[in-house]
């Protein structure tokens, strides 16, 4: 079957599944909207039929902060290779998350746009600044550190 392409999509769900080992219900990235050296922008469509909303919370469904943070961590996998890199498929291993702050709730129907920017690299370790936004307003921010693995 011929792949279906959408405007403003760098990587679709099939390409994302090929890169990440995660699957439903923990695959948190639906599209990669931008991918350049040192940064990326990804999209997560938040829908009520996700299992986390069945009891979190009964009177007002909100996306758990841990899942927002997981989406930010998964987004780091799609930061483009550095300028001059000969290997576009550099593998990254998760190390730590720091300074994570949830600023406001994310609810079903929201589109979570996650911007990731590499801010430092020391040998095999990289530090990324992540901002998750809904309608242009930040809902979560934090730093994610990863290691390059062979």
C-alpha distance (Angstrom), angle and dihedral (degrees) to the residues before:
residue distance angle dihedral
X1 . . .
X2 3.80 . .
X3 3.86 113.0 .
X4 3.80 116.1 -108.3
X5 3.82 112.9 -127.3
X6 3.79 126.3 -155.8
X7 3.79 128.3 -160.8
X8 3.81 116.6 -101.3
X9 3.82 92.0 19.8
X10 3.79 120.8 123.9
X11 3.82 94.9 174.6
X12 3.80 125.8 15.4
X13 3.80 128.2 -153.9
X14 3.82 93.6 -84.7
X15 3.82 91.9 55.5
X16 3.81 89.7 44.9
X17 3.82 91.4 52.3
X18 3.80 88.8 50.1
X19 3.83 90.8 55.9
X20 3.83 102.7 37.9
X21 3.82 125.4 54.9
X22 3.82 91.4 -148.5
X23 3.82 121.7 109.3
X24 3.79 136.6 -179.5
X25 2.97 125.3 -18.9
X26 3.82 93.5 19.5
X27 3.79 101.9 42.2
X28 3.81 98.5 106.4
X29 3.82 102.7 177.1
X30 3.82 120.4 80.7
X31 3.82 100.0 172.1
X32 3.77 141.6 2.5
X33 3.80 106.9 -135.1
X34 3.81 98.9 179.1
X35 3.79 133.5 15.9
X36 3.79 122.0 177.1
X37 3.80 134.7 146.9
X38 3.79 106.3 -64.0
X39 3.80 98.5 3.7
X40 3.79 148.7 53.3
X41 3.79 142.4 178.7
X42 3.80 120.9 -143.8
X43 3.80 136.3 -177.0
X44 3.81 131.3 -137.1
X45 3.80 117.1 -174.3
X46 3.80 107.8 -148.8
X47 3.82 112.1 -146.1
X48 3.80 132.3 178.9
X49 3.80 93.6 -126.3
X50 3.83 91.8 71.0
X51 3.82 111.2 111.4
X52 3.83 94.6 -121.1
X53 3.81 91.3 68.5
X54 3.80 95.8 58.9
X55 3.80 92.1 86.9
X56 3.79 107.6 1.7
X57 3.05 91.6 113.9
X58 3.84 123.4 -19.8
X59 3.83 95.5 -154.9
X60 3.84 96.0 42.2
X61 3.78 122.6 12.3
X62 3.82 112.3 -135.7
X63 3.79 131.0 172.6
X64 3.82 110.5 -111.1
X65 3.79 114.1 -110.4
X66 3.80 89.9 -126.9
X67 3.82 89.8 62.0
X68 3.80 92.6 47.3
X69 3.81 87.3 52.1
X70 3.81 90.8 48.0
X71 3.81 89.6 52.9
X72 3.81 89.4 53.3
X73 3.81 90.6 49.8
X74 3.82 92.1 49.9
X75 3.81 90.5 48.9
X76 3.82 90.9 61.7
X77 3.81 88.3 68.7
X78 3.80 89.1 69.9
X79 3.79 99.8 54.1
X80 3.80 104.8 125.5
X81 3.80 120.5 -110.4
X82 3.78 118.8 -88.9
X83 3.77 120.9 -92.4
X84 3.79 109.6 -81.5
X85 3.81 94.2 17.7
X86 3.78 113.8 144.8
X87 3.81 93.8 -161.8
X88 3.82 113.6 66.6
X89 3.82 90.3 179.2
X90 3.80 99.5 63.3
X91 3.80 108.3 162.1
X92 3.77 118.4 -133.0
X93 3.78 127.9 -160.1
X94 3.79 122.1 -154.3
X95 3.80 115.5 -112.4
X96 3.83 113.7 164.2
X97 3.78 145.5 -22.2
X98 3.79 119.4 -143.1
X99 3.79 139.2 175.6
X100 3.83 91.5 19.0
X101 3.78 110.6 172.7
X102 3.81 125.3 179.4
X103 3.79 105.6 -152.4
X104 3.81 103.1 -179.5
X105 3.83 140.3 -6.2
X106 3.80 124.5 -80.5
X107 3.81 113.5 -146.4
X108 3.80 135.9 -172.1
X109 3.79 111.1 -73.9
X110 3.81 93.6 36.6
X111 3.78 122.9 120.8
X112 3.77 109.6 -139.2
X113 3.81 109.8 -149.6
X114 3.79 112.2 -165.9
X115 3.80 120.3 -161.3
X116 3.78 117.0 -166.3
X117 3.79 125.2 -172.7
X118 3.80 128.0 -179.0
X119 3.78 107.1 -127.7
X120 3.81 101.9 172.6
X121 3.78 141.8 14.3
X122 3.79 125.1 -170.7
X123 3.80 112.9 176.8
X124 3.83 105.4 -61.9
X125 3.82 96.5 -8.2
X126 3.78 125.3 87.4
X127 3.80 131.2 -172.6
X128 3.80 121.5 -151.3
X129 3.81 131.6 -167.5
X130 3.81 110.9 -143.2
X131 3.80 127.9 -165.2
X132 3.79 121.3 -177.1
X133 3.81 113.9 -162.2
X134 3.79 139.3 -177.4
X135 3.81 117.1 -159.2
X136 3.80 89.2 -10.8
X137 3.82 94.2 -55.9
X138 3.83 118.0 114.4
X139 3.82 112.8 -115.6
X140 3.82 97.8 172.7
X141 3.80 137.1 10.6
X142 3.78 134.6 -177.5
X143 3.77 150.1 132.0
X144 3.79 123.5 -97.4
X145 3.80 123.1 -165.4
X146 3.79 120.8 -158.3
X147 3.79 137.2 176.7
X148 3.78 126.7 -136.3
X149 3.80 108.7 -121.4
X150 3.77 128.4 -166.5
